[in-house]
Amino acid sequence: MSTFLNNFFPADTAAMDPIFFSPTNGIPSESKLATYMNRQNVATPTGYGLNNGFSLLNLDSPLPVNKKSQVTPQSPEFIPTRINSSPNFYAPPPYHNGPMQLTNGLNGVNGLTAAAAAAAAAAAAAAAAAASTAPTSSTSAAVAAAAAAASSTVTVTASSAPIAISGAPPNPAAAPFVSSMSAQTPLKGRGGGGGVGGGGAILGRQESPTTGSLGEKSPPHGMTPHGASPIPTTLPTSVHQENVGGTIYFYPTANAQNSQPVGVNNVVVDATHPAHHGVSAVAPLSSVSGVPSGLLYTGHVYPGPASNVIAMQPKTQLESAFFIPDEMRSEILARNEISNLIMDAAEAAQHALPLDVDNYHALYPLEPPAQPLHAKLTLPASTYRATHNTTGLKYCLRRLHGFRLQSTKCMTLVEMWKKLQHTNVVQLREVFTTKAFGDNSLVLVYDYYPGSQTLLAKYFTPTPETNNYTDPFQGEARPFSHKSNMQRTNNGPLLPESTIWSIIMQLTAGLRAIHQAGLACKVLDPTKIIVTGKRVRFSSCCISDITQFDPNAANPLALVNMHQQDDLTALGRLVLALACRCLQSVQRDNVQSSIDMVTRNYSTDLRNFIVYLFTTNNRRSVTDLMPMIGARFYTQLDALQSQIDMQEDELAKEMENGRLYRILVKLNSINERPDFNLDCTWSETGDRYMLKLFRDYLFHSVTEDGRPWLDHAHIVQCLNKLDAGSLERVQLMSRDEQSVLIVSYAELKNCLENAFSELMSST
Ligand SMILES: Nc1ncnc2c1ncn2[C@@H]1O[C@H](COP(=O)(O)OP(=O)(O)OP(=O)(O)O)[C@@H](O)[C@H]1O
């Protein structure tokens, strides 16, 4: 819903350009503004009296449903997966907000700063002077148009019945008609806009009819939540009003152009006031953020981080409250980089990979060529990252070279694995055979986790030390102490017990899911477990089930119990190796001394855990391990929940960015488009013209003395209101400062969606 204020009420009629002001309605048909008014092919009635027009503004009159639906829903983004989740911004605010709602339409009204209020007062005083000299009735306020060269100043001079300047909102109940001209932060210039920023045309706050004091937020007389329009029913015949598709425009008749400033109750447009360029002080954003119309978009404003999250962060600097923490950023960047790596020519030649393998392309090797799969399996194997042809998603492909599938019966097991979904198991997606590599290969497709390391690489690889220097501060023991030396292994210092328990909890969780699904891991080995950040996952499930499949066995799952017991033994060996940080520690001859070492360095619980898994004469179960983990489970849960809190907070910040980015993409795809459907004025006319002015308001606001006014918060806030389709209004000004337009963000949003849909439909 918008109101169009053309500063067509010239103070100096001699300055009138008869071409610019057409005799019928004062708007030249070829002007951009006229094209906006005529948009949507709505016939613009001529000679339509202001009285008639105001009768349309009855707050009781329901808005046609289809009109409402134009702006109510969050229109779908051009990203196909976007889900419509926008709240209903037209829900009527509670009546007790009435006084604030009254100023709903005029952005910045409610939050006048002292400076802005002072400016408004000055403007009012000047306007009063102008009114007193006007030949029209001194009892009614005058409306004067600013001359073309001078920006308009609209202010209030008297305390009679208020006047409506702007149009009925889409939902009258939601935004009662603005019956008081409220003061706005003076705005300036091309970018001059509503109360948030700019300078230029000043809409002075109407004096309260009850108090007569300028700048107060008193509701005007006659305002009822759902009652009759407070708008006066008599207006000068020299002012035309038109309702075009729900938007009300005001413009002068030819009469008005030849007459003195037209009195329209309280409103005076004072072209002569020295403050016509606005005041240099702009209302701080905070001054407008509290308006009730703002409530309509508050869901679209990032409220800042939660205190619990700030307390959790190592740095409590202000920047960490608004930007993603450095550590998280670099982790994500590193993962992205790995995920986007492509082979150079030398690598491509070395690997000689096919362009396509089944439904996948862009293969990228994750290891040097042709590794033997595993000690137990003598087949050579390779691991690649690849991209799915249709979804574009990246997967991890494990290829078994020269492997012929003996029987498709093993597909039963494949299906069981595909169904297994667990955060500690890399999920199998599909299995296929292919000749794309020039041999018979079997390919298993898994989820891909960029930046993963095998447990072997992470914990069992000698750390490169410069000049045999070992960092004495590594590890838990006091540096340079005897214990510190004892706790050092070739692969680095012993791991903190909490790290070992964290790995244990994750592995037992994954194993429990596997065993409960009636399967066995079979390769519980440090090369077949991957670590991504702090997450540990079984990475090669199902391979053994295929390669060791016996097509003659009556029941392929007959031996699963035995394999599950083997899994538990393998888990015990792995934990012992981790605790000693040495793979040799689990060799038969070393086991006892390794357990002694665990006894010396770690808790009895950890020792008992390992001993239990090594005790093979009893039937063991993964669920029996839970009591041994005990209360450590709560510590782990707490750590994970803290991490979730932090990540959710980051998500909230980044959600804002994503949303604002998409609006900017739309705006910029429309603004200044040189040509659309052979129409080189497309981006300059109709809805697009409004968007252009809004763009100027967003980015090109200037101070009174013409300096750029840059305020990130202003941009963010306005974009948020636009995205929410707030009913709050913004005052836009044409670049030549000839026209002022007051428009709600809802209307702007509508324009944006329409214009963008037009673009999209022609792509
Ligand atoms: N699902 C996955 N997502 C991302 N990277 C993975 C995934 N699975 C394995 N990797 C990575 O691929 C590489 C090769 O994995 P692989 O399991 O073959 O380890 P490996 O040490 O080469 O074992 P082997 O010596 O038995 O071949 C490793 O760097 C591993 O981190």
The ligand as an ORCA input file, in Angstrom:
! r2SCAN-3c Opt
* xyz 0 1
  N      33.380    -41.066      3.261
  C      34.506    -40.388      3.117
  N      34.477    -39.060      2.947
  C      35.617    -38.386      2.779
  N      36.819    -38.920      2.785
  C      36.917    -40.244      2.966
  C      35.778    -41.045      3.147
  N      36.163    -42.310      3.305
  C      37.492    -42.300      3.241
  N      37.962    -41.076      3.037
  C      39.340    -40.661      2.892
  O      39.872    -41.310      1.775
  C      41.222    -41.641      1.995
  C      41.413    -43.109      1.693
  O      40.591    -43.865      2.540
  P      40.944    -45.363      2.893
  O      39.857    -45.901      3.731
  O      41.254    -46.099      1.650
  O      42.199    -45.166      3.794
  P      43.630    -45.754      3.596
  O      44.434    -45.291      4.724
  O      44.079    -45.460      2.228
  O      43.326    -47.283      3.773
  P      43.969    -48.453      2.948
  O      45.401    -48.382      3.221
  O      43.303    -49.673      3.487
  O      43.611    -48.155      1.525
  C      41.521    -41.286      3.421
  O      42.213    -40.061      3.446
  C      40.177    -41.080      4.057
  O      40.227    -40.100      5.041
*
